[in-house]
Amino acid sequence: MNLFGKYPIYDGEEQAGELEVSPWGGYLRFRALCRSRRRGVFRLVAESGGRLMPLGVMTPSGSGFGLERRFSPAALRNLGLERIDRCRLAQEWEDGWQEERSPEELFRDPALQDLGRALGREGVLTRREGESVLLAAPLDRGRPFAAMPIFCFGSPETINGRNWVVFRIMDGTPAVNCPEERAD
């Protein structure tokens, strides 16, 4: 396992900084610096063989954000981190939501896959719920909504203080998403 080297850090599709992995005694030192317009808590995540490995929370550092951690080779093996395919920033979201990079893979219909690709450029979230996947698309003023053909299947929801339209996807098809009844 040789992870030594420098890796670009991506925020969406833009390169935002760099991670350097170097030897540090019997450990490997992970040192990252980046710039981001994100607000709230976010992590540095390494992608390795299709799996996501959180490396740590980015903290304010100078004019950007930084991270410095040391891992033993045994700890890295336990994490399953044998190589780094890509590094990216990932937001901390409430209630089990996570960023989704490839929402088109949730759909069977080619037209909906195209809409999924368009949604992916806007930054969407997913959350597993039993046999279905919930897909949250941002609903920001002044920005067109790319998934108009399935808009009627969604329901409004607030996640981390932002407005989203949430869709339920079952077996690759949008289903009616009935929000839970809430007692006031």
Salt bridges, closest charged atoms under 4 A:
ASP11 OD1 - ARG38 NH2 2.85
GLU47 OE2 - ARG88 NE 2.82
GLU47 OE2 - ARG101 NH1 2.48
GLU68 OE2 - ARG29 NH1 3.76
GLU68 OE1 - ARG31 NE 3.67
GLU68 OE2 - ARG70 NH2 3.06
ASP85 OD1 - ARG83 NE 2.65
GLU92 OE2 - ARG43 NE 2.65
GLU99 OE2 - ARG38 NH1 2.89
GLU99 OE1 - ARG88 NH1 3.59
ASP114 OD1 - ARG117 NH2 2.78
GLU129 OE2 - ARG127 NH2 2.96
GLU129 OE1 - ARG168 NH2 2.95
ASP140 OD2 - ARG143 NH2 3.66
ASP140 OD2 - ARG162 NH2 3.39
